Amino acid sequence: MKLILCGDVMTGRGIDQIMGHPSDPKLFEDYIKTATGYVDLVEAIHGPIHKPVQSDYIWGDALEWLRHAEVDARTINLETSVTHSRMCWPKGVNYKMNPKNVPCLTAAKIDCCCLANNHVLDWGYEGLVETLEALERAGLAVAGAGRDVTRAETPAVLNIGDKSRLIAFGFGSTTSGIPAEWAAASHQPGVNLLPDLSWTTAERIAAQVHALKRSGDVVVASIHWGENFGYRIPAEQRNFAHYLIDIAGIDVVQGHSSHHAKAAEVHRGKLVLYGCGDFLNDYEGISGHEAFRGDLVLMYLPTVDTSGQLLDLMMVPFQLRHLRLNRAGVDDVEWLRRTLSGQGAHYGTRVERTAEDALQLVW
């Protein structure tokens, strides 16, 4: 089974403003007062964007890869609300996308949106329910959030051919900034929030996985955890990733929250991505943390066999410019190779360049 796994897709704020249906432009940040301010920053640095743009604009050069990649499923962590709601959660940074702009997701033929993150409830419970409705209308599977705890815990199940399925669980951790109050309950919408990263929690997940998984299925755990910047991987995250593989039957651990890519590991033949980084955002032009090169992003294409063993991992590098994905330059690809190889050395992995200026994981 060949997958496309993308990290955080933040289609709110600035990106929403260049589409045909902008959201309410008001924000609650000290450094930028309106959503149009994000576009102003980009245009001041890289020149004008001719608006409105087509729904596939933000995917840029990634569309060529997406058109020709023979993959079975495409998943993202959708880190925004999709809502008209004006009742924002008082947290300072609130994302939203106009529901009329959902075609920017279907333009890339996304199959599944994981929603267990620290922005999906930015516009309250009403905003979350509207998000779920908008994605359901577009035919997009969701995982990690729901109208109650049962539905929040229910994974997305995608049929792959006649005999295999992709089962995608979405989990959130308070270490990523998800408020504890966002946890789904029996009569309350919310996210599938992990109580901790313990063996006991992994055992509970194991019961859910084993109740569903059958021969030929591949199970992905999409987890929003950890700090925004920094390459450190806390021991509790690494231990939990190993627990999910060792006892819960998870085949791929897809971590995200960091705004840049982090090290990868292969544990007992199974892939662990500790931080996929952002994939689409509107931070272009905002200074700070330049050393992490948040403008460089990766599209992950793992291939696994019917037992979930990793056969290959290709990573395609892009650079965010003009609020769209552009193929990364030669020097940028080399920077990513050196950085990920250096960070992965402790975990037994390194990264090599391919003839197509993509990156290949070696373990």
C-alpha positions in Angstrom: 0.0 0.0 0.0 1.3 3.4 -1.0 0.2 6.5 0.9 0.6 10.2 0.8 0.9 11.7 4.3 1.0 15.4 4.7 1.6 17.4 7.9 -0.4 20.4 9.1 -2.6 22.0 6.4 -3.6 25.5 7.7 -6.0 26.8 5.0 -7.3 29.6 7.2 -6.4 33.3 7.6 -4.2 34.5 4.8 -4.8 31.5 2.4 -8.6 31.9 2.9 -8.3 35.6 1.8 -6.9 34.8 -1.7 -9.7 32.3 -2.4 -13.0 33.5 -3.9 -14.8 33.5 -0.5 -12.8 35.1 2.3 -13.8 34.5 5.9 -14.5 37.2 8.5 -11.1 39.1 8.4 -11.0 39.9 12.1 -8.2 38.3 14.2 -7.1 38.3 17.8 -3.4 38.7 17.5 -1.1 41.5 18.5 1.2 41.5 15.5 -1.4 41.2 12.7 -4.9 42.7 13.2 -6.7 41.2 10.2 -6.5 38.1 8.0 -5.7 40.3 5.0 -2.5 41.3 6.8 -1.0 37.9 6.1 -1.5 38.5 2.3 0.0 42.0 2.7 3.1 40.6 4.2 3.6 38.0 1.4 3.0 40.6 -1.3 5.4 43.0 0.3 8.2 40.4 0.0 7.4 38.4 -3.1 5.1 40.7 -5.2 1.4 40.6 -5.8 -0.9 37.6 -5.9 -3.6 38.0 -8.6 -6.8 37.3 -6.7 -9.1 35.4 -6.5 -7.1 32.3 -7.3 -8.4 28.9 -8.5 -9.1 26.2 -5.9 -5.9 24.3 -6.8 -3.6 27.3 -6.6 -2.2 26.6 -3.1 -1.0 23.1 -4.2 1.3 24.6 -6.8 4.0 22.3 -8.0 2.7 19.5 -5.7 -0.2 18.9 -8.1 2.2 17.4 -10.7 3.3 14.8 -8.1 -0.2 14.3 -6.9 -1.5 13.6 -10.5 1.2 11.0 -11.3 1.7 9.4 -7.9 0.2 6.0 -8.0 -1.0 6.0 -4.4 -3.9 4.4 -2.5 -4.8 7.1 -0.1 -4.0 10.7 0.7 -4.3 12.1 4.3 -3.7 15.4 5.9 -3.9 17.0 9.3 -6.4 19.8 8.7 -5.5 22.4 11.3 -8.3 24.9 10.9 -12.0 25.2 11.4 -14.3 25.3 8.4 -17.0 27.5 9.6 -18.9 30.8 9.5 -19.1 30.9 13.3 -18.1 34.2 15.0 -18.0 32.7 18.5 -14.2 32.3 18.9 -12.5 30.4 21.7 -10.5 32.9 23.8 -7.1 31.6 22.9 -5.4 34.4 20.9 -4.7 32.7 17.6 -7.9 31.5 15.9 -8.0 29.8 12.4 -11.0 29.5 10.2 -11.8 28.8 6.5 -14.9 29.7 4.7 -16.8 26.4 3.9 -17.2 27.6 0.3 -13.4 27.2 0.0 -13.4 23.4 0.7 -12.7 22.8 -3.0 -9.1 23.7 -2.3 -9.0 20.3 -0.4 -10.9 18.3 -3.0 -8.7 19.8 -5.8 -5.8 17.7 -4.4 -8.1 14.6 -4.1 -7.6 14.4 -0.3 -9.2 11.3 1.1 -9.0 11.8 4.9 -8.7 14.8 7.2 -7.4 14.2 10.7 -8.9 16.8 13.0 -7.4 16.1 16.5 -5.4 19.3 16.8 -5.3 22.6 18.6 -7.2 24.7 16.1 -10.2 22.7 15.0 -12.3 24.1 17.9 -11.1 27.7 17.5 -14.6 28.8 16.8 -16.4 26.8 19.4 -18.5 23.7 19.4 -20.7 25.2 16.7 -17.7 25.8 14.6 -16.5 22.2 15.0 -19.9 20.7 14.0 -20.0 23.0 10.9 -16.5 21.8 10.1 -17.6 18.2 10.2 -20.7 18.9 8.1 -18.7 20.8 5.5 -16.1 18.0 5.1 -18.9 15.3 5.0 -20.7 17.2 2.2 -17.4 17.2 0.2 -17.1 13.4 0.6 -14.0 13.7 2.9 -13.4 11.1 5.6 -12.5 12.5 9.0 -10.8 11.1 12.1 -9.9 12.5 15.5 -13.0 14.7 16.2 -16.7 14.2 16.3 -20.1 15.2 17.6 -19.5 13.0 20.7 -16.7 10.9 22.1 -17.8 7.7 20.3 -17.6 9.4 16.9 -14.4 11.3 17.9 -12.7 7.9 18.7 -14.0 6.2 15.5 -11.3 6.0 12.8 -11.7 6.7 9.2 -11.8 3.5 7.2 -10.8 3.7 3.5 -11.2 0.7 1.2 -8.1 0.0 -0.8 -9.0 -2.4 -3.6 -10.9 -5.6 -2.7 -8.9 -6.9 0.2 -7.1 -4.1 2.0 -8.2 -1.0 4.0 -6.5 2.0 5.4 -7.6 2.6 9.0 -6.7 6.1 10.2 -7.0 7.1 13.9 -6.7 10.7 14.9 -5.3 11.5 18.4 -4.5 14.8 20.1 -2.2 15.5 23.1 -2.4 18.5 25.4 1.4 18.9 24.8 0.5 20.5 21.5 -1.6 23.2 23.1 -5.0 21.5 22.8 -7.1 22.7 25.8 -8.3 19.9 28.0 -11.8 21.3 27.7 -11.8 20.3 24.0 -12.0 16.6 24.8 -15.1 15.0 23.3 -17.6 13.7 25.8 -20.8 11.6 25.7 -22.9 14.6 24.9 -20.3 17.1 23.8 -18.5 17.5 20.5 -14.7 17.6 20.6 -11.4 15.9 19.8 -10.1 12.5 20.6 -7.8 13.7 23.3 -5.3 11.3 24.9 -5.2 11.4 28.7 -1.5 10.8 28.6 1.2 9.0 26.6 1.3 5.9 28.8 1.3 2.1 28.4 -2.2 2.1 29.8 -3.4 4.5 27.2 -1.8 2.4 24.4 -3.5 -0.7 25.8 -6.9 1.1 25.5 -6.0 2.0 21.9 -5.0 -1.6 21.3 -8.5 -2.8 22.1 -9.9 -0.4 19.5 -7.5 -1.4 16.8 -7.8 -5.1 17.4 -11.6 -4.9 17.2 -11.3 -3.5 13.7 -8.0 -4.6 12.1 -8.0 -7.6 9.8 -5.4 -9.2 7.5 -4.2 -6.8 4.8 -5.3 -3.6 6.7 -2.8 -0.8 7.4 -3.4 1.3 10.5 -2.1 4.8 10.8 -2.1 6.8 14.1 -2.1 10.5 13.3 -1.0 12.3 16.5 -0.9 16.0 17.2 1.7 16.4 19.9 4.7 18.4 21.2 6.1 21.9 20.8 6.0 24.1 17.7 9.8 24.5 17.2 12.7 22.3 18.2 14.2 19.0 17.2 14.1 17.4 20.6 11.9 14.3 20.8 10.8 13.7 24.4 11.3 10.2 25.7 7.5 9.9 26.5 6.7 10.5 22.8 9.2 7.9 21.6 8.1 5.4 24.2 4.4 5.9 23.2 5.2 5.5 19.5 6.9 2.2 20.3 3.9 1.1 22.5 1.5 1.8 19.7 3.5 -0.4 17.4 4.4 -3.1 19.9 1.0 -3.7 21.6 -1.6 -1.7 19.7 -1.0 -3.0 16.1 -0.3 0.4 14.7 1.7 0.3 11.4 2.5 4.0 10.8 2.8 6.7 13.5 2.4 10.1 11.9 3.3 12.8 14.4 2.7 16.5 13.8 2.5 19.9 15.5 6.1 21.1 15.0 6.2 23.7 12.2 9.2 21.9 10.6 10.1 18.4 9.8 11.8 16.2 12.6 13.5 12.9 12.7 12.1 9.7 11.4 12.6 6.2 12.9 11.8 2.7 11.8 10.8 0.6 14.9 10.4 -3.2 14.3 10.0 -2.4 10.6 7.2 0.2 11.2 7.5 3.9 10.3 7.5 6.6 13.0 7.4 10.2 11.8 7.9 12.2 15.0 7.1 15.5 13.3 5.9 15.9 9.7 6.1 19.7 9.9 3.6 22.1 8.3 2.6 21.4 4.7 0.6 24.5 3.9 0.4 27.6 6.0 0.3 31.4 5.7 3.4 32.2 7.9 5.3 33.5 4.9 6.7 36.9 5.8 6.5 36.4 9.6 9.9 36.7 11.1 11.3 34.5 13.9 12.6 30.9 14.0 14.2 31.2 10.6 16.9 28.7 11.6 14.2 25.9 11.4 13.4 26.8 7.7 9.7 26.5 8.1 9.3 27.5 4.5 10.6 24.1 3.5 8.0 21.3 3.7 7.8 17.6 2.8 5.2 15.4 1.2 5.7 11.9 2.6 5.1 8.9 0.4 5.6 5.6 2.4 5.0 2.2 0.9 4.2 -0.6 3.2 3.5 -4.3 2.7 0.3 -6.1 3.7 1.8 -6.7 7.2 2.5 -3.0 7.7 6.3 -3.3 7.2 7.9 -0.2 5.7 9.3 -1.0 2.2 10.2 2.5 1.2 9.8 6.2 2.2 10.2 8.9 -0.4 9.9 12.6 0.7 9.2 15.3 -1.8 10.5 18.7 -0.8 8.7 22.0 -1.6 9.1 25.6 -0.6 6.2 27.8 0.5 6.2 31.0 -1.6 3.3 33.2 -2.6 1.1 31.0 -0.4 1.6 28.0 -2.6 3.9 25.0 -2.9 6.9 25.3 -5.2 9.6 22.7 -5.9 12.5 23.3 -3.5 15.8 24.4 -5.0 18.9 22.2 -5.0 20.5 24.0 -2.0 17.3 23.7 0.0 17.0 20.0 -0.8 20.6 19.5 0.4 19.8 21.5 3.6 16.9 19.2 4.3 19.0 16.1 3.6 21.8 17.2 6.0 19.4 18.3 8.7 17.2 15.2 8.7 20.2 12.9 8.5 21.8 14.6 11.4 18.6 14.5 13.5 17.9 10.9 12.5 21.3 9.5 13.3 20.3 8.9 16.9 17.3 6.8 15.7 19.2 4.8 13.1 18.1 6.7 10.0 19.6 8.9 7.4 18.3 10.6 4.2 19.7 10.4 0.7 18.8 12.4 -2.4 17.3 10.8 -5.4 17.8 11.6 -9.1 14.6 13.5 -9.1 15.8 15.8 -6.2 13.5 14.0 -3.8 14.7 12.4 -0.5 14.8 8.8 0.4 14.9 7.4 4.0 17.6 4.8 4.7 17.5 2.7 7.8 
